[in-house]
């Protein structure tokens, strides 16, 4: 009997120990799941499901982890959408917490501030390479003063800083640095200022000349007739120059306002032949020959006749003006499947390498020593550039000082070419 009781007790103890051990392992699983959830690891599962009161706790914890995982994925998608939107805005944006750690920085701000690496979650000042911008952002964060402007060789920026507020608690939870790109605005302001200054100068010069000769004629009645005629010729020439300048200014204004002109089917060869005929007398004054080379007598495009006429009058006249006496100005047309290329080549004085990028600027003159002799307004090539763009074309310039210049105008073909 005693042996039976002993064996029974032993079996009960073994079963109890195994049960307690099983429960202990299950509890350790629950503790492990709780630790994972606390560390934001929501990918959890129970290896040995349990029935009873502990099973309910385990099921709730696993379900909670699943809910948190789904919510995190949803939030992650929303954050990705917000970041995608913020990455497309033209402004640079940097969001910082109260410890100057980066919460968010868009690609625009990375480029402007020369930020390298992955600054998210770390101090912004560890990642800014540009020392000037480093100083600006530091000053804005700590002093919170008015917007600061910064310019490099090509761009102009304005840095602002705003507090990020917790609307519920009405407390500051960080700072937002907003970087506006003012390059286009400032460049436009500079162009307008320079334009007004140049126009004023160009108008003042002939007006001063006219005023001087008129005053001379008025105050000296005994001036010889020949001298009077000479003065009147000068006044007439300066008046003509004023009219040309005003016409060019109005033309440029018309073009820059993107006013589209009527388009029609044009035989480009015939158009250029007419322009050459009109400029022939000017060319003869310098014994310059105008030569047309074309792979077809009929090259048709659908474009603005007014714009094309203005483009090629200005280019060919410019080539005549800067060619040496006795030279040839060649106008070559080459038709392709999608475009027509018109090249105007002279063997004149050419343009220096440093002047080439600026020849299409308003009032810019590469050869300033001959400005008055050439009688130009300084707006011709600016008009050419804008008109070429307005008809969907491109213009290129190749030149070597002392050897000559070639202007290439590439125009789109929107009508069939004739044979």
C-alpha positions in Angstrom: 0.0 0.0 0.0 2.8 2.4 0.9 4.5 1.6 -2.3 1.3 2.4 -4.2 0.9 5.8 -2.5 4.6 6.6 -3.1 4.3 5.8 -6.8 1.1 7.8 -7.1 2.7 10.8 -5.3 5.7 10.5 -7.6 3.6 10.5 -10.7 1.6 13.5 -9.4 4.9 15.4 -8.6 6.3 14.7 -12.1 3.1 15.8 -13.8 3.0 18.9 -11.6 6.6 19.8 -12.4 6.0 19.3 -16.1 2.8 21.4 -16.0 4.6 24.2 -14.1 7.5 24.0 -16.5 5.1 24.2 -19.5 3.4 27.2 -17.9 6.7 28.8 -17.2 7.8 28.4 -20.9 4.5 29.9 -22.0 4.9 32.8 -19.6 8.4 33.4 -20.9 6.9 33.5 -24.5 4.4 36.1 -23.3 7.2 38.2 -21.7 9.2 37.9 -24.9 6.3 39.1 -27.0 5.8 42.0 -24.6 9.4 43.0 -25.0 9.2 42.9 -28.8 6.1 45.0 -28.8 7.8 47.5 -26.5 10.8 47.8 -29.0 8.4 48.3 -31.9 8.9 44.8 -33.3 5.4 43.7 -34.1 6.2 40.5 -36.0 5.4 38.1 -33.3 3.6 34.7 -32.8 3.0 32.0 -30.2 4.8 28.8 -30.9 2.6 26.7 -28.6 -0.9 27.9 -28.2 -2.4 27.5 -24.7 -6.0 27.0 -23.6 -7.2 28.7 -20.6 -6.7 32.1 -18.9 -3.1 32.5 -20.2 -4.2 31.6 -23.7 -6.5 34.6 -23.7 -3.7 36.9 -22.7 -1.5 35.5 -25.5 -4.2 35.9 -28.1 -4.8 39.5 -27.1 -1.0 40.3 -27.3 -0.6 38.7 -30.7 -3.7 40.5 -32.0 -2.5 43.8 -30.5 0.9 43.3 -32.3 -0.9 42.7 -35.6 -3.0 45.9 -35.2 0.1 47.9 -34.4 1.9 46.5 -37.4 -1.0 47.4 -39.7 -1.2 50.9 -38.2 2.5 51.4 -38.7 2.3 50.3 -42.3 -0.6 52.7 -42.8 1.3 55.6 -41.2 4.4 54.7 -43.2 2.4 55.0 -46.4 1.0 58.3 -45.4 4.5 59.6 -44.4 5.8 58.4 -47.8 3.1 60.3 -49.6 3.8 63.5 -47.5 7.5 63.2 -48.2 6.8 62.7 -51.9 4.7 65.9 -52.0 7.3 67.9 -50.0 10.0 66.7 -52.3 8.3 68.3 -55.3 7.9 71.7 -53.8 10.3 74.3 -55.2 11.4 75.4 -51.7 14.0 73.7 -49.5 12.5 72.4 -46.3 14.2 71.1 -43.1 12.2 70.1 -40.0 14.1 69.8 -36.7 13.1 68.7 -33.3 13.9 70.7 -30.1 17.4 69.2 -30.0 18.3 70.3 -33.6 18.0 66.7 -34.8 16.6 66.3 -38.4 13.1 65.0 -38.6 12.8 65.6 -42.3 14.8 67.2 -45.1 13.7 67.3 -48.8 16.0 66.9 -51.8 15.9 70.6 -52.6 17.3 71.5 -49.2 19.9 68.8 -49.5 21.3 70.4 -52.7 21.1 74.0 -51.5 22.8 73.2 -48.1 25.2 70.6 -49.6 24.0 68.0 -47.1 25.6 64.6 -47.4 24.7 61.3 -45.9 21.6 60.5 -43.9 21.0 63.2 -41.3 17.6 62.0 -40.1 17.6 61.6 -36.4 20.9 63.3 -36.0 22.2 66.9 -35.5 21.8 69.0 -38.7 25.1 70.8 -38.2 27.0 67.5 -38.6 25.9 67.3 -42.3 26.1 70.8 -43.7 29.2 71.3 -45.8 28.6 74.9 -46.9 30.1 77.1 -44.1 28.1 80.2 -45.0 24.8 78.3 -44.9 25.9 76.6 -41.7 26.3 80.0 -40.1 23.0 81.3 -41.4 21.0 78.3 -40.1 22.7 78.4 -36.8 21.9 82.1 -36.4 18.3 81.6 -37.4 17.8 78.7 -35.0 19.4 80.3 -31.9 18.5 84.0 -32.6 15.2 83.5 -34.5 15.6 86.8 -36.4 14.4 88.1 -39.8 14.8 86.1 -43.0 18.4 86.0 -44.2 19.5 86.2 -47.9 22.4 84.2 -49.3 23.8 84.3 -52.8 26.5 82.2 -54.6 27.8 82.6 -58.1 24.6 81.5 -59.7 21.8 81.4 -57.2 20.0 83.6 -54.7 18.2 82.2 -51.6 16.2 83.5 -48.6 16.2 81.5 -45.4 13.2 81.6 -43.0 12.7 79.8 -39.7 9.3 79.1 -38.0 8.4 77.3 -34.8 6.6 74.0 -35.1 3.8 74.0 -32.5 1.9 71.2 -30.7 -1.6 72.6 -31.2 -3.0 70.6 -28.3 -0.4 71.6 -25.7 0.5 74.9 -27.3 4.2 74.1 -27.0 7.2 74.3 -29.4 8.2 70.9 -30.6 10.7 71.9 -33.2 11.6 74.3 -36.0 11.0 74.4 -39.7 13.6 76.0 -42.0 12.1 77.2 -45.3 14.5 78.1 -48.1 13.1 80.2 -51.0 14.9 80.2 -54.3 14.8 83.9 -55.4 17.1 83.4 -58.4 14.5 84.0 -61.1 13.0 87.0 -59.3 16.3 88.7 -58.7 17.7 87.9 -62.1 14.6 89.4 -63.7 14.9 92.5 -61.5 18.5 92.9 -62.5 17.6 92.4 -66.2 14.9 95.1 -66.0 17.2 97.5 -64.1 19.9 97.0 -66.7 17.4 97.3 -69.5 16.1 100.6 -68.3 19.7 101.8 -67.7 20.8 100.8 -71.2 17.7 102.2 -72.9 18.1 105.5 -71.1 21.7 105.6 -72.2 20.9 104.7 -75.8 18.2 107.3 -75.9 20.2 110.0 -74.2 23.1 109.8 -76.7 21.2 110.7 -79.9 19.0 113.2 -78.0 22.0 115.0 -76.7 23.5 115.1 -80.2 20.2 116.4 -81.7 19.8 119.0 -79.0 23.4 120.2 -79.5 23.1 120.7 -83.2 19.7 122.3 -82.9 21.1 124.8 -80.3 24.1 125.5 -82.6 21.9 126.2 -85.6 19.6 128.4 -83.5 22.3 130.5 -81.9 24.5 131.0 -85.0 22.7 132.6 -88.0 25.9 133.0 -90.0 26.7 129.3 -90.3 27.5 128.4 -94.0 24.7 126.6 -95.9 26.9 123.5 -96.4 27.6 123.3 -92.7 23.9 123.7 -91.9 23.1 120.8 -94.3 25.7 118.6 -92.6 24.2 119.4 -89.2 20.7 118.6 -90.5 22.0 115.3 -92.0 23.4 114.3 -88.6 20.1 115.3 -86.9 18.2 113.2 -89.4 20.6 110.2 -88.9 20.2 110.4 -85.1 16.4 110.7 -85.4 16.4 107.6 -87.6 18.5 105.8 -85.0 16.0 106.8 -82.3 13.2 105.4 -84.3 15.1 102.2 -84.9 15.8 101.8 -81.2 12.1 102.5 -80.2 11.0 100.0 -82.9 13.3 97.3 -81.5 12.3 98.0 -77.9 8.6 97.6 -78.9 9.4 94.5 -80.9 11.2 92.9 -78.0 8.4 93.8 -75.7 5.9 92.2 -78.1 7.9 89.0 -78.3 8.5 88.7 -74.5 4.7 89.0 -73.9 4.4 85.7 -75.9 2.0 87.2 -78.3 1.6 84.5 -81.0 1.6 85.7 -84.6 -0.3 84.0 -87.4 1.3 80.9 -88.9 1.2 80.0 -92.5 2.9 77.7 -95.0 6.1 79.4 -96.1 8.7 78.5 -98.8 11.8 79.3 -96.7 14.0 79.5 -99.8 11.8 82.2 -101.4 11.6 84.1 -98.1 15.4 84.2 -97.7 15.9 85.2 -101.4 13.5 88.2 -100.8 15.5 89.2 -97.7 18.8 88.9 -99.6 17.3 91.1 -102.4 16.3 93.8 -99.8 19.8 93.8 -98.2 21.7 93.7 -101.5 22.3 97.5 -101.6 23.7 97.5 -98.1 26.0 94.6 -99.0 27.2 96.4 -102.2 28.3 99.4 -100.1 31.0 97.1 -98.7 31.5 95.1 -101.9 30.1 92.0 -100.1 28.5 89.2 -102.0 25.5 87.4 -100.7 25.5 83.7 -101.7 22.6 81.2 -101.2 23.2 77.5 -101.1 20.2 75.1 -100.8 19.6 71.4 -101.4 16.1 72.2 -102.7 14.3 75.2 -104.3 11.2 74.5 -102.3 11.5 74.0 -98.5 8.2 74.6 -96.8 7.5 75.0 -93.1 4.5 76.1 -91.2 5.6 79.1 -89.2 5.3 82.9 -88.6 6.4 84.8 -91.7 6.9 88.0 -89.6 9.1 86.1 -87.1 11.2 84.4 -89.7 11.7 87.6 -91.7 12.9 89.4 -88.6 15.2 86.6 -87.6 17.0 86.4 -90.9 17.1 90.1 -91.6 18.9 90.7 -88.3 21.3 87.8 -88.8 22.2 88.5 -92.4 22.5 92.3 -91.7 24.7 91.5 -88.7 27.0 89.3 -90.9 27.2 92.1 -93.5 28.0 94.7 -90.8 30.8 92.7 -89.3 32.4 91.4 -92.5 35.4 92.8 -94.2 35.0 94.5 -97.5 35.1 92.2 -100.5 34.1 89.1 -98.5 31.2 86.7 -99.1 28.3 86.0 -96.7 26.9 82.5 -97.3 23.4 81.5 -96.4 23.0 77.7 -96.5 19.8 75.7 -96.2 19.7 72.1 -95.3 16.4 70.2 -95.0 15.9 67.1 -92.8 13.0 64.9 -91.9 12.1 66.9 -88.8 13.8 70.2 -89.2 15.5 72.7 -91.5 18.9 74.2 -90.7 19.8 77.7 -91.9 23.4 78.6 -91.6 24.7 82.2 -92.1 28.5 82.3 -92.4 30.8 85.3 -92.7 34.5 85.6 -92.8 34.6 88.8 -90.8 36.3 89.8 -87.5 34.7 87.0 -85.5 33.8 87.0 -81.8 36.1 86.2 -78.9 35.4 83.1 -76.8 34.6 85.0 -73.7 32.0 87.2 -75.6 30.2 84.3 -77.3 27.9 83.4 -74.3 26.7 87.1 -74.1 26.1 88.1 -77.7 22.3 87.4 -77.4 22.0 89.7 -74.4 20.2 93.0 -74.8 22.5 95.9 -75.6 25.6 93.7 -75.4 28.3 94.6 -78.0 31.3 92.3 -78.4 33.2 95.0 -80.3 32.6 98.2 -78.3 35.2 100.2 -80.2 33.0 100.2 -83.3 29.6 100.6 -81.7 28.8 104.0 -83.2 30.3 103.2 -86.6 28.0 100.2 -87.0 24.8 102.1 -86.1 23.2 99.1 -84.4 20.7 99.4 -81.5 22.2 96.5 -79.6 18.9 94.6 -79.6 19.0 92.7 -82.9 20.4 89.4 -81.6 18.2 89.5 -78.5 15.2 89.8 -80.8 16.6 86.9 -82.9 16.9 84.7 -79.9 13.4 85.4 -78.6 11.8 85.0 -82.0 13.6 81.7 -82.7 12.3 80.4 -79.5 8.8 81.6 -80.2 8.6 79.6 -83.4 9.9 76.5 -81.7 13.4 76.7 -83.1 17.0 76.8 -81.7 19.9 79.1 -82.5 23.6 78.3 -82.2 26.7 80.4 -82.7 30.2 79.3 -83.6 33.0 81.9 -84.0 36.7 82.4 -83.9 38.3 85.8 -83.4 39.7 87.0 -86.7 38.2 84.1 -88.8 34.5 84.8 -88.9 31.2 83.7 -87.5 28.4 81.1 -88.3 24.9 81.5 -87.0 22.8 78.3 -87.2 19.0 78.4 -86.9 17.2 75.1 -86.6 13.5 75.3 -87.4 10.9 72.5 -87.0 9.2 71.2 -90.1 5.4 70.9 -89.7 4.5 70.8 -93.4 5.8 68.5 -96.2 8.8 69.7 -98.1 8.5 70.3 -101.9 10.8 68.6 -104.4 
